[in-house]
Amino acid sequence: MNVLNNPNLGSQQTLTRDDKEYGTFPHVIIINDPQMKFKGQRTICFDEFTKQAAPADIDLREKDIPRILITK
């Protein structure tokens, strides 16, 4: 997710998958969405969230990307 209205929340990342580069985005975060509420949505709005620690088995390509859980 590229967070535009809260630039302090994310970090700049170049996103790639299968060796294909999709671009560099200035405010990237990972949203924990276990119920897949936001699957397929191009944009979402949220106000309340908690920052989460990186898991121990994190993919090294994601180590500098902040993670959040939307609480409302």
MITORTI-202096 format. One record per residue: x, y, z of N, C-alpha, C in turn; residue number from 1. Coordinates in steps of 0.02 Angstrom, whole numbers, always signed. Example, Ala and Ser with C-alpha at 12.3 -4.5 7.8 and 13.67 -1.06 7.14 Angstrom:
BEGIN
rec n_X = +660, n_Y = -284, n_Z = +390, ca_X = +615, ca_Y = -225, ca_Z = +390, c_X = +660, c_Y = -165, c_Z = +390, kepa = 1;
rec n_X = +642, n_Y = -112, n_Z = +354, ca_X = +684, ca_Y = -53, ca_Z = +357, c_X = +645, c_Y = +2, c_Z = +394, kepa = 2;
# end
This chain:
BEGIN
rec n_X = +43, n_Y = -58, n_Z = +0, ca_X = +0, ca_Y = +0, ca_Z = +0, c_X = +45, c_Y = +61, c_Z = +0, kepa = 1;
rec n_X = +30, n_Y = +110, n_Z = -42, ca_X = +67, ca_Y = +173, ca_Z = -44, c_X = +25, c_Y = +225, c_Z = -7, kepa = 2;
rec n_X = +46, n_Y = +246, n_Z = +51, ca_X = +8, ca_Y = +292, ca_Z = +93, c_X = +26, c_Y = +364, c_Z = +74, kepa = 3;
rec n_X = -23, n_Y = +399, n_Z = +46, ca_X = -9, ca_Y = +467, ca_Z = +21, c_X = -21, c_Y = +521, c_Z = +72, kepa = 4;
rec n_X = -71, n_Y = +512, n_Z = +116, ca_X = -89, ca_Y = +567, ca_Z = +161, c_X = -54, c_Y = +565, c_Z = +228, kepa = 5;
rec n_X = -10, n_Y = +517, n_Z = +240, ca_X = +28, ca_Y = +513, ca_Z = +302, c_X = +100, c_Y = +492, c_Z = +284, kepa = 6;
rec n_X = +140, n_Y = +538, n_Z = +257, ca_X = +206, ca_Y = +518, ca_Z = +231, c_X = +254, c_Y = +491, c_Z = +284, kepa = 7;
rec n_X = +242, n_Y = +506, n_Z = +348, ca_X = +286, ca_Y = +480, ca_Z = +400, c_X = +274, c_Y = +407, c_Z = +415, kepa = 8;
rec n_X = +219, n_Y = +380, n_Z = +390, ca_X = +201, ca_Y = +311, ca_Z = +405, c_X = +241, c_Y = +260, c_Z = +364, kepa = 9;
rec n_X = +254, n_Y = +274, n_Z = +301, ca_X = +285, ca_Y = +226, ca_Z = +257, c_X = +358, c_Y = +241, c_Z = +242, kepa = 10;
rec n_X = +387, n_Y = +198, n_Z = +201, ca_X = +457, ca_Y = +208, ca_Z = +179, c_X = +461, c_Y = +199, c_Z = +104, kepa = 11;
rec n_X = +509, n_Y = +231, n_Z = +72, ca_X = +516, ca_Y = +226, ca_Z = +0, c_X = +540, c_Y = +157, c_Z = -19, kepa = 12;
rec n_X = +507, n_Y = +127, n_Z = -68, ca_X = +524, ca_Y = +59, ca_Z = -89, c_X = +515, c_Y = +53, c_Z = -165, kepa = 13;
rec n_X = +559, n_Y = +14, n_Z = -195, ca_X = +550, ca_Y = -7, ca_Z = -265, c_X = +520, c_Y = -76, c_Z = -262, kepa = 14;
rec n_X = +460, n_Y = -84, n_Z = -289, ca_X = +425, ca_Y = -147, ca_Z = -285, c_X = +438, c_Y = -190, c_Z = -347, kepa = 15;
rec n_X = +457, n_Y = -253, n_Z = -336, ca_X = +469, ca_Y = -300, ca_Z = -390, c_X = +436, c_Y = -366, c_Z = -374, kepa = 16;
rec n_X = +419, n_Y = -403, n_Z = -426, ca_X = +393, ca_Y = -470, ca_Z = -418, c_X = +415, c_Y = -511, c_Z = -478, kepa = 17;
rec n_X = +441, n_Y = -569, n_Z = -466, ca_X = +467, ca_Y = -612, ca_Z = -520, c_X = +515, c_Y = -574, c_Z = -565, kepa = 18;
rec n_X = +559, n_Y = -535, n_Z = -533, ca_X = +610, ca_Y = -496, ca_Z = -568, c_X = +582, c_Y = -442, c_Z = -614, kepa = 19;
rec n_X = +519, n_Y = -424, n_Z = -606, ca_X = +489, ca_Y = -369, ca_Z = -645, c_X = +479, c_Y = -310, c_Z = -597, kepa = 20;
rec n_X = +505, n_Y = -252, n_Z = -616, ca_X = +499, ca_Y = -192, ca_Z = -574, c_X = +433, c_Y = -157, c_Z = -589, kepa = 21;
rec n_X = +396, n_Y = -141, n_Z = -536, ca_X = +331, ca_Y = -108, ca_Z = -543, c_X = +335, c_Y = -34, c_Z = -529, kepa = 22;
rec n_X = +391, n_Y = -10, n_Z = -504, ca_X = +399, ca_Y = +61, ca_Z = -491, c_X = +424, c_Y = +75, c_Z = -421, kepa = 23;
rec n_X = +443, n_Y = +137, n_Z = -409, ca_X = +465, ca_Y = +160, ca_Z = -343, c_X = +410, c_Y = +203, c_Z = -314, kepa = 24;
rec n_X = +391, n_Y = +187, n_Z = -253, ca_X = +337, ca_Y = +222, ca_Z = -219, c_X = +364, c_Y = +253, c_Z = -155, kepa = 25;
rec n_X = +343, n_Y = +315, n_Z = -139, ca_X = +375, ca_Y = +351, ca_Z = -84, c_X = +352, c_Y = +332, c_Z = -13, kepa = 26;
rec n_X = +292, n_Y = +304, n_Z = -5, ca_X = +265, ca_Y = +293, ca_Z = +62, c_X = +233, c_Y = +224, c_Z = +68, kepa = 27;
rec n_X = +272, n_Y = +171, n_Z = +65, ca_X = +247, ca_Y = +103, ca_Z = +63, c_X = +240, c_Y = +75, c_Z = +134, kepa = 28;
rec n_X = +184, n_Y = +41, n_Z = +146, ca_X = +172, ca_Y = +3, ca_Z = +208, c_X = +143, c_Y = -64, c_Z = +190, kepa = 29;
rec n_X = +146, n_Y = -111, n_Z = +237, ca_X = +113, ca_Y = -176, ca_Z = +229, c_X = +55, c_Y = -176, c_Z = +279, kepa = 30;
rec n_X = -5, n_Y = -190, n_Z = +254, ca_X = -64, ca_Y = -192, ca_Z = +297, c_X = -80, c_Y = -265, c_Z = +312, kepa = 31;
rec n_X = -86, n_Y = -280, n_Z = +376, ca_X = -106, ca_Y = -346, ca_Z = +398, c_X = -182, c_Y = -351, c_Z = +388, kepa = 32;
rec n_X = -203, n_Y = -393, n_Z = +342, ca_X = -274, ca_Y = -400, ca_Z = +324, c_X = -293, c_Y = -474, c_Z = +321, kepa = 33;
rec n_X = -292, n_Y = -509, n_Z = +379, ca_X = -303, ca_Y = -581, ca_Z = +378, c_X = -373, c_Y = -602, c_Z = +353, kepa = 34;
rec n_X = -422, n_Y = -558, n_Z = +360, ca_X = -490, ca_Y = -574, ca_Z = +337, c_X = -501, c_Y = -553, c_Z = +264, kepa = 35;
rec n_X = -449, n_Y = -525, n_Z = +233, ca_X = -450, ca_Y = -503, ca_Z = +164, c_X = -507, c_Y = -454, c_Z = +150, kepa = 36;
rec n_X = -520, n_Y = -409, n_Z = +198, ca_X = -571, ca_Y = -357, ca_Z = +190, c_X = -557, c_Y = -311, c_Z = +132, kepa = 37;
rec n_X = -494, n_Y = -299, n_Z = +118, ca_X = -475, ca_Y = -248, ca_Z = +69, c_X = -450, c_Y = -278, c_Z = +3, kepa = 38;
rec n_X = -456, n_Y = -344, n_Z = -5, ca_X = -432, ca_Y = -377, ca_Z = -65, c_X = -465, c_Y = -347, c_Z = -128, kepa = 39;
rec n_X = -423, n_Y = -331, n_Z = -176, ca_X = -448, ca_Y = -306, ca_Z = -240, c_X = -465, c_Y = -232, c_Z = -241, kepa = 40;
rec n_X = -460, n_Y = -198, n_Z = -185, ca_X = -475, ca_Y = -127, ca_Z = -183, c_X = -414, c_Y = -87, c_Z = -203, kepa = 41;
rec n_X = -424, n_Y = -40, n_Z = -247, ca_X = -369, ca_Y = +3, ca_Z = -270, c_X = -350, c_Y = +55, c_Z = -218, kepa = 42;
rec n_X = -399, n_Y = +81, n_Z = -181, ca_X = -386, ca_Y = +129, ca_Z = -127, c_X = -428, c_Y = +111, c_Z = -67, kepa = 43;
rec n_X = -403, n_Y = +127, n_Z = -8, ca_X = -442, ca_Y = +119, ca_Z = +54, c_X = -429, c_Y = +180, c_Z = +97, kepa = 44;
rec n_X = -476, n_Y = +193, n_Z = +143, ca_X = -468, ca_Y = +247, ca_Z = +191, c_X = -471, c_Y = +218, c_Z = +261, kepa = 45;
rec n_X = -427, n_Y = +241, n_Z = +305, ca_X = -428, ca_Y = +218, ca_Z = +374, c_X = -398, c_Y = +272, c_Z = +418, kepa = 46;
rec n_X = -421, n_Y = +274, n_Z = +480, ca_X = -396, ca_Y = +323, ca_Z = +528, c_X = -360, c_Y = +290, c_Z = +587, kepa = 47;
rec n_X = -384, n_Y = +232, n_Z = +607, ca_X = -358, ca_Y = +200, ca_Z = +667, c_X = -319, c_Y = +137, c_Z = +649, kepa = 48;
rec n_X = -258, n_Y = +134, n_Z = +674, ca_X = -215, ca_Y = +77, ca_Z = +659, c_X = -163, c_Y = +69, c_Z = +714, kepa = 49;
rec n_X = -133, n_Y = +11, n_Z = +717, ca_X = -77, ca_Y = +0, ca_Z = +763, c_X = -17, c_Y = -23, c_Z = +722, kepa = 50;
rec n_X = +41, n_Y = +1, n_Z = +741, ca_X = +102, ca_Y = -21, ca_Z = +708, c_X = +121, c_Y = -89, c_Z = +736, kepa = 51;
rec n_X = +148, n_Y = -132, n_Z = +693, ca_X = +166, ca_Y = -199, ca_Z = +713, c_X = +241, c_Y = -210, c_Z = +703, kepa = 52;
rec n_X = +268, n_Y = -253, n_Z = +743, ca_X = +339, ca_Y = -272, ca_Z = +736, c_X = +345, c_Y = -319, c_Z = +677, kepa = 53;
rec n_X = +403, n_Y = -320, n_Z = +647, ca_X = +416, ca_Y = -366, ca_Z = +592, c_X = +420, c_Y = -437, c_Z = +619, kepa = 54;
rec n_X = +391, n_Y = -485, n_Z = +583, ca_X = +396, ca_Y = -555, ca_Z = +607, c_X = +467, c_Y = -581, c_Z = +602, kepa = 55;
rec n_X = +481, n_Y = -633, n_Z = +640, ca_X = +549, ca_Y = -661, ca_Z = +642, c_X = +569, c_Y = -691, c_Z = +575, kepa = 56;
rec n_X = +522, n_Y = -718, n_Z = +538, ca_X = +537, ca_Y = -752, ca_Z = +475, c_X = +523, c_Y = -707, c_Z = +415, kepa = 57;
rec n_X = +537, n_Y = -643, n_Z = +422, ca_X = +522, ca_Y = -593, ca_Z = +371, c_X = +563, c_Y = -604, c_Z = +307, kepa = 58;
rec n_X = +531, n_Y = -591, n_Z = +251, ca_X = +565, ca_Y = -591, ca_Z = +186, c_X = +614, c_Y = -532, c_Z = +186, kepa = 59;
rec n_X = +676, n_Y = -542, n_Z = +171, ca_X = +726, ca_Y = -489, ca_Z = +175, c_X = +710, c_Y = -430, c_Z = +130, kepa = 60;
rec n_X = +671, n_Y = -441, n_Z = +77, ca_X = +651, ca_Y = -386, ca_Z = +33, c_X = +601, c_Y = -340, c_Z = +67, kepa = 61;
rec n_X = +570, n_Y = -363, n_Z = +122, ca_X = +519, ca_Y = -324, ca_Z = +156, c_X = +543, c_Y = -298, c_Z = +224, kepa = 62;
rec n_X = +607, n_Y = -305, n_Z = +239, ca_X = +630, ca_Y = -290, ca_Z = +307, c_X = +624, c_Y = -217, c_Z = +327, kepa = 63;
rec n_X = +625, n_Y = -171, n_Z = +279, ca_X = +621, ca_Y = -100, ca_Z = +295, c_X = +551, c_Y = -70, c_Z = +284, kepa = 64;
rec n_X = +502, n_Y = -112, n_Z = +270, ca_X = +434, ca_Y = -88, ca_Z = +258, c_X = +395, c_Y = -92, c_Z = +322, kepa = 65;
rec n_X = +368, n_Y = -35, n_Z = +346, ca_X = +327, ca_Y = -36, ca_Z = +407, c_X = +264, c_Y = -78, c_Z = +398, kepa = 66;
rec n_X = +240, n_Y = -107, n_Z = +451, ca_X = +180, ca_Y = -149, ca_Z = +450, c_X = +129, c_Y = -121, c_Z = +498, kepa = 67;
rec n_X = +65, n_Y = -121, n_Z = +477, ca_X = +12, ca_Y = -97, ca_Z = +521, c_X = -47, c_Y = -146, c_Z = +520, kepa = 68;
rec n_X = -89, n_Y = -139, n_Z = +570, ca_X = -153, ca_Y = -174, ca_Z = +574, c_X = -206, c_Y = -121, c_Z = +581, kepa = 69;
rec n_X = -254, n_Y = -120, n_Z = +535, ca_X = -308, ca_Y = -70, ca_Z = +539, c_X = -357, c_Y = -93, c_Z = +592, kepa = 70;
rec n_X = -372, n_Y = -48, n_Z = +639, ca_X = -415, ca_Y = -67, ca_Z = +695, c_X = -487, c_Y = -45, c_Z = +686, kepa = 71;
rec n_X = -502, n_Y = -2, n_Z = +639, ca_X = -572, ca_Y = +17, ca_Z = +624, c_X = -580, c_Y = +30, c_Z = +551, kepa = 72;
# end
